[in-house]
Amino acid sequence: MAVKAVIPFLVGMMLLTGVCNTLLTKYQDMQCVRNCSSRNPSHRAHFEQPVIQTAQMFVGEMGCWLVIAGMTFYRRYIASSYQSIDDASTAVDSPLSASHNSGEANSHHHGFVESEIDPTNIVAQSLVEHEEDDQRIPLAGWRVILLALPACCDIAGTTLMNVGLLFVAASIYQMTRGALVLFVGLFSVLFLKRRLSLTKWIALVIVVAGVAVVGVAGAIAKDDKATPGAAAAVPAGLLHTDLRHPLYKGVEAARVMSSYVHTTARTPEALHTLLGILLIAFAQIFTASQFVIEESIMERYALAPVKVVAWEGTWGFTVTAVGMVILHFAVGRTESGRHGYFDMREGLGELFGNRRIGISSLLIMVSIGGFNFFGISVTRTVSATSRSTIDTCRTLFIWIVSLGLGWETFKWLQVLGFALLVYGTFLFNELIKPVGCGNRRKADTAAEREALTRD
């Protein structure tokens, strides 16, 4: 009964933290950092630091080390003290039994295994290193560097999605992420040598159609609230720059184009939205690659799920931090790179100098850490139907809250796109049957019964 009581709490917290991740990140993007008193909205500059947002995500994942440390402390000092008391009381009743228990205790190693974990403790299940009959190799020592590969994919995917979120509403961002199932399906065929049925291929086509409809809905509807930074001004000289001039060849041409991409004021708002959607959809390639690499690694090596998240957070933050320093000196310090995505000094100044951005950053770290922890805790207890339902509710709640806060406007066409995404995802995961298959199966069953009756 206790297990059934805690599952709704874990699922609810997973849903809450998942919703907060997207909304808090969008909240950061909407914060003004320069020229905030200007009456002209195009002169105001907002927080546009996708690389720093990627780094803060990995800090949140590294928070799983605190969970590991807490559970290890509990097991070694608190739980072991209770075990000692039980052993002492057992020794009074039966010295032989106590000796036998002591021998068993000494034979255990320091890692968590299935037999050491209370089967009713859902949270502790995420700390299981491997089951007793697991034939996989423990992922320890130098082998943990393998987790740097999916972490690098996560860096690329998350950064691109953070850039895309600057140009679209939070709900469109979350719906476009539904394209992940497309690339996961394709990569599973290409790299994991799996076969997809015709129904699943149809589901992938439906998902693509859903993403396209969501993109059209965002492009045809003007929504200034969703993209406050989209009206940034372009330097006057950039509009008349002739890249064919020898002065702008090579590195200078790259700098000019980088400045153009950053300001993007020449691009109409519809193309802004399409650009954001394309970036988010393209980022799903890296996210799908991350999942495929993780699966290939975990098929051979054994490691507790919460430790996988912690190690990926550690590697991801390390690589991101090194990349931030390199890009700052290579691009951020240049004239065209000032106040841009790679200006680390400006980004950190905005992060620690603006209270709203700083507090939201801390909340994002806590939220991401909680989302990973609660997600891992319920993975072994809920079905695929429940997980897909949670993801659908997450998107729906983000949409509702974003509308309630006035961050975006309602679009009927977006409802159609969302419905297609949900149907395609559920169909791919075999949670529902294709339209018409139910009647066909009933007809086949009736024909079989008739044939048996005749025989």
C-alpha positions in Angstrom: 0.0 0.0 0.0 2.9 2.4 0.8 4.3 1.8 -2.6 1.1 2.7 -4.4 0.8 5.8 -2.2 4.2 7.2 -3.1 4.0 6.6 -6.9 1.5 9.5 -7.5 3.7 11.8 -5.5 6.8 10.9 -7.6 4.9 11.2 -10.9 3.4 14.5 -9.8 6.8 15.9 -8.8 8.3 14.6 -12.1 5.5 16.5 -14.0 5.9 19.6 -11.9 9.7 19.8 -12.3 9.4 19.1 -16.0 7.0 21.9 -16.5 9.2 24.3 -14.4 12.3 23.5 -16.5 10.8 25.0 -19.7 8.8 27.8 -18.1 11.8 29.0 -16.0 14.1 29.0 -19.0 11.6 31.0 -21.0 11.3 33.4 -18.0 15.0 34.0 -18.2 14.9 34.7 -21.9 12.2 37.4 -21.2 14.3 39.4 -18.7 15.6 42.7 -19.9 19.3 43.3 -19.2 20.2 46.5 -21.1 18.4 49.7 -22.1 15.4 48.6 -20.1 14.1 52.2 -19.7 13.9 52.8 -23.4 10.5 53.5 -24.8 11.4 51.8 -28.0 11.1 48.0 -27.5 13.6 47.3 -30.2 16.3 49.1 -28.2 15.9 46.8 -25.2 18.2 43.9 -24.8 17.1 40.6 -23.1 18.9 37.7 -21.6 20.2 35.6 -24.5 22.8 33.2 -23.1 22.0 29.7 -24.3 25.4 28.4 -23.5 25.2 29.5 -19.9 21.7 27.9 -19.7 23.2 24.7 -20.9 25.9 24.9 -18.2 23.3 25.4 -15.5 21.4 22.3 -16.7 24.5 20.2 -16.2 24.9 21.7 -12.7 21.4 20.5 -11.9 22.3 17.0 -13.2 25.4 17.0 -11.0 23.1 17.5 -8.1 22.4 13.8 -8.3 25.7 13.3 -6.5 24.1 14.8 -3.4 21.4 12.1 -3.6 24.0 9.4 -4.0 26.0 10.8 -1.1 22.9 11.0 1.1 21.8 7.4 0.3 25.4 6.1 0.9 25.6 7.9 4.2 22.2 6.5 5.2 23.2 3.0 4.2 26.6 3.0 5.9 25.9 4.7 9.2 22.1 4.9 9.9 20.8 1.7 8.4 23.9 -0.2 9.5 23.3 0.9 13.1 19.8 -0.5 13.1 21.2 -3.7 11.5 23.7 -3.9 14.4 21.0 -3.6 16.9 19.0 -6.3 15.2 22.0 -8.6 15.0 22.7 -8.0 18.7 19.2 -9.0 19.6 19.4 -12.0 17.3 22.7 -13.0 19.0 21.0 -13.2 22.4 18.4 -15.6 21.0 20.6 -17.7 18.7 24.4 -17.2 18.7 24.8 -19.5 15.6 22.3 -17.5 13.7 24.1 -14.2 14.5 27.4 -15.7 13.3 25.8 -16.7 10.1 24.4 -13.2 9.5 27.7 -11.6 10.3 29.4 -13.7 7.7 26.8 -12.7 5.1 27.3 -9.0 6.0 31.0 -9.2 5.5 30.6 -10.8 2.1 28.7 -7.8 0.7 30.6 -5.3 -1.3 30.1 -1.5 -1.1 28.1 -1.2 -4.3 24.3 -1.4 -4.3 22.9 -4.7 -5.7 19.3 -5.9 -6.1 19.4 -8.2 -3.0 20.5 -5.3 -0.7 17.7 -3.0 -1.7 14.2 -3.2 -0.2 11.9 -4.0 -3.1 9.3 -1.7 -1.7 11.7 1.3 -1.7 11.1 2.9 -5.1 13.6 5.7 -4.6 16.4 3.3 -3.6 15.8 1.2 -6.8 17.5 4.0 -8.8 20.7 3.3 -6.9 20.9 -0.3 -7.9 24.3 -1.0 -9.6 23.3 -4.3 -11.1 21.1 -7.3 -10.4 22.6 -10.6 -9.2 22.2 -12.3 -12.5 23.4 -9.3 -14.5 26.2 -10.3 -16.9 27.2 -6.8 -17.8 30.6 -5.3 -16.9 30.5 -2.7 -14.1 31.0 0.8 -15.5 33.8 2.0 -13.2 37.3 3.4 -13.4 38.4 4.9 -16.7 35.3 3.5 -18.4 33.2 6.3 -17.0 34.7 8.5 -19.7 32.4 6.7 -22.1 29.6 8.8 -20.7 31.3 11.9 -22.0 30.0 10.9 -25.5 26.3 11.2 -24.7 27.1 14.3 -22.6 28.6 16.0 -25.7 25.5 15.2 -27.7 23.5 16.7 -24.8 25.6 19.8 -25.0 24.9 20.3 -28.7 21.2 19.4 -28.5 20.4 21.5 -25.4 22.3 24.6 -26.6 20.5 24.5 -30.0 17.1 24.1 -28.2 18.0 27.1 -25.9 18.7 29.2 -29.0 15.5 28.1 -30.6 13.5 28.9 -27.4 14.6 32.6 -27.9 12.4 32.7 -31.1 9.3 30.7 -30.2 6.7 30.4 -27.5 7.3 27.9 -24.7 4.4 25.6 -25.9 5.7 25.5 -29.5 9.2 24.8 -28.1 7.8 21.8 -26.1 5.7 20.5 -29.0 8.5 20.7 -31.5 10.6 18.5 -29.2 8.1 15.8 -30.0 10.1 15.3 -33.2 12.5 13.3 -31.0 10.6 10.1 -31.6 11.3 10.5 -35.3 15.0 10.5 -35.0 15.0 7.8 -32.3 13.1 5.6 -34.6 15.4 6.3 -37.5 18.6 5.8 -35.5 17.3 2.6 -34.0 17.0 1.2 -37.5 20.4 2.6 -38.7 22.6 1.9 -35.7 20.8 -0.6 -33.5 19.7 -2.7 -36.5 16.1 -2.8 -35.4 13.1 -3.1 -37.7 10.1 -0.9 -37.6 6.6 -2.1 -38.7 4.5 -0.2 -41.2 2.4 1.2 -38.4 5.4 2.8 -36.8 6.6 4.3 -40.1 3.1 5.8 -40.4 3.4 7.1 -36.9 6.6 8.9 -37.7 5.0 10.5 -40.7 2.2 11.7 -38.5 4.7 13.2 -36.0 6.4 15.1 -38.8 3.0 16.4 -39.9 2.3 17.5 -36.4 5.6 19.4 -36.0 4.9 21.0 -39.4 1.4 22.2 -38.4 2.8 23.6 -35.1 5.4 25.4 -37.1 2.9 26.9 -39.4 0.7 27.9 -36.5 3.6 29.8 -34.9 4.6 31.4 -38.2 1.3 32.8 -39.3 0.3 34.2 -35.9 2.1 37.3 -34.7 3.1 36.8 -31.1 5.4 39.6 -29.8 5.0 38.4 -26.2 6.6 35.1 -26.9 9.8 36.5 -28.5 10.6 39.8 -26.8 14.2 39.7 -28.0 13.3 39.2 -31.6 13.1 42.9 -32.3 16.7 43.6 -31.6 18.2 46.3 -33.7 20.7 45.7 -36.4 23.8 47.8 -36.7 23.4 50.2 -39.5 26.7 49.3 -41.1 25.7 45.7 -41.3 22.8 46.3 -43.6 25.2 47.8 -46.2 28.1 45.4 -45.7 29.5 44.0 -48.9 31.0 40.6 -48.1 32.7 40.5 -51.5 35.0 43.2 -50.4 38.5 41.8 -49.6 38.3 43.5 -46.2 35.5 41.1 -45.1 37.0 37.9 -46.3 37.9 35.0 -44.0 37.5 35.6 -40.3 36.0 39.1 -40.7 33.2 37.6 -42.9 32.5 35.0 -40.3 32.2 37.7 -37.6 29.9 39.8 -39.7 27.7 36.8 -40.4 27.7 35.9 -36.7 26.5 39.3 -35.8 23.8 39.0 -38.4 22.6 35.7 -37.0 22.6 37.1 -33.5 20.6 40.3 -34.2 18.4 38.7 -36.9 16.3 42.0 -37.1 16.2 41.9 -40.9 14.3 38.6 -40.7 10.5 38.9 -40.5 8.9 37.5 -37.4 7.5 34.5 -39.3 11.0 33.5 -40.3 12.1 34.0 -36.7 9.6 31.4 -35.6 10.5 29.0 -38.4 14.2 29.4 -37.5 13.5 28.6 -33.9 11.5 25.5 -34.8 14.1 24.3 -37.2 16.8 24.7 -34.6 14.7 22.8 -32.0 13.9 20.1 -34.5 17.5 19.8 -35.6 18.6 19.5 -32.0 16.5 16.4 -31.6 19.1 14.7 -33.8 21.7 15.2 -31.1 19.2 14.2 -28.4 18.4 11.0 -30.3 22.1 10.3 -30.7 22.5 10.7 -27.0 19.8 8.1 -26.3 21.2 5.6 -28.8 24.7 6.0 -27.4 23.5 5.6 -23.9 21.6 2.5 -24.8 24.6 0.9 -26.5 26.8 1.7 -23.5 24.3 0.4 -20.9 23.7 -2.8 -22.9 27.3 -3.7 -22.1 28.1 -1.9 -18.9 26.2 -1.8 -15.6 25.8 1.4 -13.6 23.1 2.8 -11.3 20.7 5.1 -13.4 21.2 8.0 -11.0 25.0 7.7 -11.3 24.7 7.8 -15.1 22.9 11.2 -14.8 25.5 12.4 -12.3 28.4 11.4 -14.5 26.9 12.9 -17.6 26.3 16.1 -15.7 29.9 16.2 -14.6 31.3 15.5 -18.1 28.8 17.9 -19.7 29.6 20.8 -17.3 33.4 20.2 -17.7 33.2 20.3 -21.5 30.8 23.2 -21.6 33.0 25.3 -19.2 36.1 24.6 -21.3 34.2 25.5 -24.5 32.8 28.7 -22.9 36.4 29.9 -22.1 37.7 29.1 -25.6 34.7 30.6 -27.4 34.9 33.7 -25.2 38.5 34.4 -26.2 37.9 33.4 -29.9 34.6 35.2 -30.5 33.2 36.8 -27.3 35.9 39.4 -26.9 35.7 40.6 -30.5 33.7 43.7 -31.5 31.0 41.7 -33.3 30.9 39.1 -30.5 30.2 41.5 -27.7 26.9 40.9 -25.9 26.5 37.7 -28.0 26.0 34.1 -27.1 29.8 33.5 -26.5 30.5 36.7 -24.4 31.1 34.8 -21.2 32.0 37.9 -19.2 28.7 39.6 -20.2 26.7 36.5 -19.6 28.0 35.8 -16.1 27.6 39.5 -15.3 24.0 39.3 -16.2 23.5 36.0 -14.3 25.0 37.3 -11.1 24.0 41.0 -11.5 20.3 40.5 -12.2 18.4 39.1 -9.2 15.6 37.6 -11.3 17.9 35.8 -13.6 20.1 34.5 -10.7 17.1 33.2 -8.7 15.6 31.6 -11.7 18.9 30.0 -12.5 19.0 28.4 -9.0 15.5 27.2 -9.4 16.3 25.7 -12.8 19.2 23.8 -11.3 17.0 22.4 -8.6 14.2 21.7 -11.0 16.4 19.8 -13.4 18.0 17.8 -10.6 14.6 16.9 -9.3 13.2 16.0 -12.7 16.0 13.5 -13.3 15.7 12.1 -9.8 12.0 11.7 -9.8 12.0 10.4 -13.4 14.6 7.7 -12.5 12.6 6.8 -9.4 9.4 6.0 -11.3 11.0 4.5 -14.4 10.7 0.9 -13.0 7.2 1.4 -11.6 5.2 3.0 -14.4 4.3 1.6 -17.8 5.1 3.1 -21.2 1.5 4.4 -21.3 2.0 6.3 -18.1 5.3 7.8 -19.3 3.8 9.0 -22.5 0.8 10.4 -20.7 3.2 12.3 -18.3 5.0 13.8 -21.3 1.7 14.8 -22.9 0.5 16.4 -19.7 3.8 18.2 -19.4 3.3 19.8 -22.8 -0.3 20.6 -22.1 0.4 22.2 -18.7 3.3 24.3 -20.2 0.8 25.5 -22.8 -1.9 26.3 -20.3 0.4 28.1 -17.9 2.1 30.1 -20.7 -1.3 31.2 -21.9 -2.4 32.1 -18.4 0.7 34.2 -17.8 0.1 36.1 -21.1 3.4 34.9 -22.6 1.7 33.8 -25.8 -1.6 33.9 -27.7 -4.0 31.0 -28.3 -3.8 29.4 -31.8 -6.4 27.0 -33.0 -4.0 25.5 -35.6 -1.7 24.7 -32.8 -4.3 22.4 -31.3 -4.4 20.4 -34.5 -0.6 20.1 -34.5 -0.6 19.0 -30.9 -3.2 16.4 -31.5 -1.2 15.0 -34.4 1.9 14.9 -32.3 0.2 13.0 -29.4 -1.5 10.6 -31.8 1.7 9.8 -33.7 3.7 9.4 -30.5 1.1 7.1 -28.9 0.9 5.1 -32.1 4.7 4.7 -32.3 4.8 3.5 -28.7 2.0 1.0 -29.5 -0.2 2.6 -26.9 -3.1 2.9 -29.3 -4.2 1.1 -32.4 -4.4 2.6 -35.9 -7.8 3.8 -36.9 -9.7 0.9 -38.5 -7.5 -1.8 -37.1 -9.9 -2.6 -34.3 -12.8 -3.3 -36.7 -10.5 -5.3 -38.9 -9.3 -7.4 -36.0 -12.9 -8.1 -34.9 -13.8 -9.2 -38.4 -10.8 -11.5 -38.5 -11.8 -13.0 -35.1 -15.4 -13.5 -36.3 -14.1 -15.2 -39.5 -11.9 -17.5 -37.4 -14.8 -18.4 -35.1 -17.0 -19.2 -38.1 -14.3 -21.4 -39.7 -13.9 -23.3 -36.4 -17.7 -23.8 -36.1 -17.8 -25.3 -39.6 -15.0 -27.7 -38.8 
